[in-house]
Amino acid sequence: MQKSRLGCLSPSAIVATLVSLLMMAGFISVSGSGFFTAGSLNAKAGKMIGGVISHAEIGNDCAKCHPAPWDADTLGDRCMVCHKNISTQLSDPTSLHFKLTKNQFMGCRACHSEHRGPEAGLTKTQSEDFPHDGTGYSLKSHMRRSDGQTFVCADCHGADIAKFDPAVCSTCHQQIDKEFLTTHIQAYGTDCRGCHDGIETISKKFDHNLSAFKLEDKHAGLECAKCHANARTAVDFKTTSNQCSACHIKDDTHAGKFGNDCGACHKPSGWKPATFDHNLAAFKLDGAHLAVTCQKCHVNNVFKGIPPECSGCHKDPSFHQGLFSGQTCSTCHQTLSWLPAKFNQPHPEPRGGEGGSGVNHGGATCRDCHTVNLMTATCIKCHDSNNPDNGD
């Protein structure tokens, strides 16, 4: 038997298609848009909104909620036409709807679903269905109560899911560990949600070594409140100063004269021993100064403002007889030792001292001639009149 060349366009197929279309048209004319509905709408009566008391009253008018593909508005926009109070809440930071949409877009259908029958609720209230993370508080650490039972919304919210009493946190957690909670509230206050987000971003398990301030040695065993005193929010924890002085200003024996960077000299293992690179200061240590204790120059822990002149520590010796008052010791002396000294100023002949230019006096030192002080001099120490080898 030869097959038809028309295939699906055979006379019988065309007739069947036309009959089906006529039946559909007749059904649509009788049932209206109900032919395309995904299920019956909610019929529970509430207060009148948009001229109706339930969605069931607009069941035959799909365009009330569903915009055409070519329309610019969305399903959520159509919701706001009737639910004007929700539109107002979206700009109120204290409202639940604002919190749900603040950090991410959440359409109305994320919590409110339709076409589930006349007896079904319009709001998803079961914790496993409700997008609780959108409120800024995750239920990750509140899946089960301390008795092992699954949490239900009423455990925290009571009869009204849109409300939450912060006192619920302390009431519940006192039953778990009253002593800990009492101490915790004394340290951080009663606004638990100021720090806790349900994921426990801030908790005893927080790895401080992943932060900018690592806990080492004596810092490792400290209670959080020691450094984060008066912290009341997660932001307070993050903005705590990492300057040593923020905690140790009371321990600063230097009275702030070395600034706030305690770590430049001290280590977390203890205040002592301390190190200080004096060569980074204006007065560098070399020679005999290297063996001098800090207290010799920095009396009474005075560190800044110490005069850099030698006279700040070294009194003018009686040997000078005040001849060099106000001058720098380094003109003649070295930091390695006071002696030998070089006299590099004009000197009446015969001149001695190291490098002296006087005839036969080049090897003489100051004390060879000035045996008592610089105001007196003698030649007899070297020029003994009984010694024929000595000149006049």
C-alpha positions in Angstrom: 0.0 0.0 0.0 1.4 3.4 -1.0 2.0 5.9 1.9 0.4 9.4 1.7 2.9 12.1 0.6 1.1 14.7 2.8 2.0 13.0 6.1 0.7 15.2 8.9 -1.0 17.5 6.4 -3.3 14.7 5.2 -7.0 15.5 5.1 -7.7 13.4 8.2 -5.0 15.1 10.2 -6.2 18.6 9.2 -9.7 17.7 10.2 -8.6 16.3 13.6 -6.6 19.5 14.3 -9.5 21.7 13.4 -11.8 19.7 15.7 -9.3 20.0 18.6 -9.0 23.7 18.1 -12.8 24.2 18.1 -13.2 22.1 21.3 -10.5 24.2 23.0 -12.1 27.4 21.9 -15.4 26.2 23.2 -13.9 25.2 26.6 -12.1 28.6 26.9 -15.3 30.5 26.1 -17.0 28.6 28.9 -14.2 28.5 31.5 -12.4 31.6 30.7 -8.7 31.8 31.7 -9.2 28.8 34.0 -8.1 26.6 31.1 -4.5 27.9 31.6 -4.4 28.1 35.4 -1.7 26.1 37.4 -4.3 25.4 40.1 -6.9 27.0 42.2 -6.1 30.3 44.0 -6.2 30.9 47.8 -9.7 31.5 49.0 -9.1 32.4 52.6 -10.7 35.7 53.5 -8.7 38.5 54.8 -9.0 42.3 55.0 -10.0 43.9 51.7 -7.0 44.8 49.5 -7.4 46.0 46.0 -11.2 45.6 46.1 -11.1 41.9 47.0 -10.7 39.8 50.2 -9.0 36.8 48.6 -7.0 35.9 45.5 -9.8 33.5 44.5 -12.0 36.5 43.5 -9.6 37.4 40.7 -9.0 33.9 39.5 -10.4 34.6 36.1 -8.3 37.7 35.5 -4.7 36.4 35.0 -3.5 39.9 34.0 -4.1 41.2 37.5 -0.9 39.3 38.5 0.7 38.1 35.4 2.0 40.7 32.9 2.2 39.9 29.2 5.6 38.9 27.8 5.8 42.3 26.1 5.0 44.3 29.2 7.8 46.2 31.0 6.6 45.5 34.6 7.1 42.2 36.5 5.0 39.9 38.6 6.4 41.8 41.7 5.3 45.1 40.2 1.7 43.7 39.9 1.8 42.7 43.5 2.6 46.2 44.6 -0.4 47.6 42.8 -2.6 46.1 45.4 -0.3 45.6 48.3 0.7 49.2 48.7 1.6 48.7 52.4 4.3 46.3 51.4 5.6 48.9 48.9 6.0 51.3 51.8 7.8 48.7 54.0 10.4 48.2 51.3 11.8 51.6 52.1 11.6 51.1 55.9 14.9 49.7 57.4 13.0 48.4 60.4 10.6 46.2 58.4 11.0 42.6 57.6 10.4 43.1 53.9 13.2 45.7 53.8 15.6 43.3 55.4 14.7 40.5 53.0 15.4 42.6 50.0 18.3 44.7 51.3 21.2 42.4 50.4 19.7 40.5 47.5 16.7 40.5 45.2 14.0 38.3 46.5 10.7 38.2 44.5 7.5 37.9 46.3 7.2 34.3 45.2 10.3 33.4 47.4 8.0 33.5 50.4 4.4 33.8 48.9 3.3 31.1 46.6 -0.1 30.7 44.9 -2.1 28.2 42.9 -1.8 25.6 45.6 -5.5 25.4 46.4 -8.1 27.3 48.3 -7.0 26.1 51.7 -3.2 26.5 51.3 -1.4 29.4 53.0 0.0 32.2 51.1 3.2 32.6 53.2 5.8 29.9 53.6 6.4 29.7 57.3 8.4 26.5 57.7 12.0 27.2 58.6 13.3 24.9 55.9 11.4 26.8 53.2 11.7 30.3 54.5 14.8 32.2 53.1 15.9 33.3 56.5 19.4 34.3 55.4 17.8 37.2 53.6 16.9 38.8 56.9 20.6 39.1 57.8 20.4 36.1 60.2 21.1 32.6 59.2 19.5 29.6 60.8 22.6 27.5 60.3 23.4 27.3 64.0 19.7 27.0 65.0 18.5 23.9 63.2 17.8 22.0 66.4 17.1 23.1 69.9 19.2 22.0 72.9 16.8 19.1 73.5 17.3 17.8 70.0 13.9 19.0 68.6 13.8 20.8 65.3 13.2 24.6 65.7 9.9 26.0 64.5 9.3 29.7 63.8 7.2 30.1 67.0 10.2 29.2 69.2 11.8 32.6 68.4 9.0 34.7 66.9 6.0 33.6 68.9 2.7 34.1 67.1 3.8 36.8 64.7 6.6 35.7 62.3 7.2 39.4 61.3 8.3 40.3 64.9 11.2 39.3 67.0 11.9 40.1 70.7 15.7 40.2 71.2 15.1 39.1 74.8 14.3 35.6 73.4 18.0 35.1 72.8 19.0 35.5 76.4 16.0 33.7 77.7 16.8 30.6 75.7 20.6 30.7 76.2 20.3 31.1 79.9 18.8 27.7 80.0 21.8 26.3 78.2 24.6 28.0 80.2 23.5 30.7 82.6 27.0 31.4 84.0 28.5 31.9 80.6 25.7 34.1 79.4 25.8 36.3 82.4 29.5 37.0 81.9 29.0 37.4 78.2 26.3 40.0 78.6 28.5 41.9 81.1 31.2 42.1 78.4 29.2 42.7 75.3 25.7 43.8 76.2 22.3 42.4 75.4 22.0 43.0 71.6 23.1 39.5 70.6 22.3 40.1 66.9 24.7 43.0 66.9 27.6 40.4 66.7 25.9 37.1 66.0 24.7 36.3 62.5 23.7 32.7 62.9 26.8 31.5 60.9 28.9 32.4 64.0 31.3 34.6 62.1 32.4 35.8 65.5 32.7 33.0 68.0 35.2 31.1 70.1 36.1 29.2 66.9 37.2 32.3 65.1 40.7 32.0 63.8 42.4 35.2 64.9 45.6 34.3 63.0 43.7 34.8 59.8 43.2 38.5 60.7 45.6 41.4 60.5 46.5 41.0 64.2 47.8 37.5 65.0 47.6 36.2 68.5 51.0 35.0 69.7 52.7 34.1 73.0 51.0 36.0 75.9 48.3 37.4 73.6 47.1 33.8 72.7 45.5 33.1 76.0 43.6 36.3 76.5 39.9 36.6 76.7 38.4 38.5 73.7 37.0 41.2 76.0 40.5 42.1 77.1 41.2 43.7 73.7 37.6 44.1 72.4 36.3 46.0 75.5 32.9 47.6 75.0 32.4 45.9 71.6 28.7 45.8 70.9 28.6 45.0 67.1 30.5 43.0 64.6 31.8 46.3 63.2 33.2 47.1 66.7 35.2 43.9 66.6 36.5 44.6 63.1 37.5 48.2 63.9 39.3 47.5 67.1 42.7 49.3 67.0 45.7 47.0 66.6 48.0 49.6 68.1 49.7 48.3 71.3 48.8 51.5 73.1 45.1 50.8 72.7 45.5 48.2 75.5 48.9 49.0 77.0 48.8 52.7 77.5 48.5 52.2 81.2 51.7 50.0 81.1 53.8 52.5 79.2 56.7 53.5 81.5 57.9 55.8 78.8 54.9 58.1 79.1 54.3 58.0 75.4 57.8 59.4 74.6 58.5 56.5 72.2 55.2 56.6 70.4 52.6 53.8 70.0 54.7 51.1 68.3 55.7 49.0 71.3 56.7 46.2 68.9 59.7 48.3 67.8 61.4 47.2 71.0 59.2 44.7 72.7 57.8 41.2 71.8 54.5 39.5 72.6 56.5 37.0 74.8 57.1 39.7 77.4 58.1 43.3 78.0 61.6 42.2 78.8 64.1 41.8 77.3 63.6 44.8 75.1 65.7 45.9 72.2 66.2 49.4 70.8 68.3 50.3 67.7 69.9 53.4 69.0 71.5 54.0 65.6 68.1 54.9 64.3 68.0 57.8 66.8 69.7 61.2 66.3 72.5 60.1 68.6 74.3 56.9 67.4 76.1 54.7 69.9 79.7 53.7 69.2 83.0 53.2 71.0 82.7 53.2 74.8 79.0 54.3 74.6 78.0 50.8 73.5 78.7 49.4 77.0 76.8 52.1 78.8 73.4 51.2 80.3 70.3 53.1 79.2 69.7 54.6 82.6 73.2 56.3 82.6 72.0 58.7 80.0 68.2 58.4 80.3 67.8 59.1 84.0 64.2 58.7 85.4 63.1 57.1 82.1 63.4 60.4 80.2 64.1 59.3 76.6 63.2 62.1 74.3 64.8 65.5 74.8 68.1 64.3 76.1 70.8 66.8 74.8 73.0 65.2 72.2 76.0 67.3 73.4 78.7 65.5 75.4 78.2 68.0 78.2 74.7 66.6 78.7 76.4 63.6 80.5 80.0 64.6 80.8 80.9 67.4 83.1 83.8 69.6 82.1 86.8 68.1 84.0 88.9 70.3 86.3 91.9 69.7 84.1 90.3 71.9 81.4 89.8 74.8 83.9 86.8 75.9 81.8 88.9 76.7 78.7 86.6 74.6 76.5 83.2 75.3 78.1 80.4 75.1 75.5 82.5 73.3 72.9 82.0 69.8 71.7 84.2 67.2 73.3 84.6 65.4 70.0 86.9 68.3 68.9 89.7 66.6 70.8 88.3 63.3 72.1 86.9 60.1 70.6 84.1 57.9 71.8 86.4 54.9 72.2 88.3 56.6 75.1 89.0 60.0 76.5 92.7 59.4 76.0 94.7 59.9 73.9 93.3 63.3 72.9 94.0 65.4 69.8 94.3 69.1 70.3 93.2 70.7 67.0 93.1 74.4 68.0 95.7 77.2 67.8 98.4 76.7 70.5 101.3 79.0 71.4 104.7 77.5 70.7 106.1 75.2 71.6 103.1 73.2 70.5 102.7 69.6 71.6 99.9 67.1 71.4 99.5 64.4 68.9 100.5 65.8 65.5 102.0 68.9 67.2 104.1 71.1 65.0 106.6 72.3 67.6 110.2 71.4 67.2 111.0 68.3 69.2 107.5 68.4 70.7 105.7 66.2 68.2 105.5 63.2 70.5 104.4 65.2 73.6 100.9 64.9 75.1 99.0 67.6 76.8 99.8 66.2 80.2 103.5 66.1 79.5 103.5 69.9 79.8 100.3 70.6 81.6 100.8 68.2 84.5 98.1 69.8 86.8 95.7 71.6 84.5 95.7 73.4 81.2 96.2 76.8 82.8 99.6 75.8 84.1 102.6 74.3 82.2 106.0 73.1 83.0 109.1 72.4 81.0 111.1 70.8 83.8 109.5 67.4 83.4 111.4 67.0 80.2 114.1 69.8 80.3 115.9 68.8 83.5 118.8 71.4 83.9 121.0 68.7 85.2 120.6 66.7 82.0 123.2 68.0 79.5 121.3 66.2 76.7 118.2 68.5 77.1 118.0 71.8 75.5 116.7 75.0 77.0 
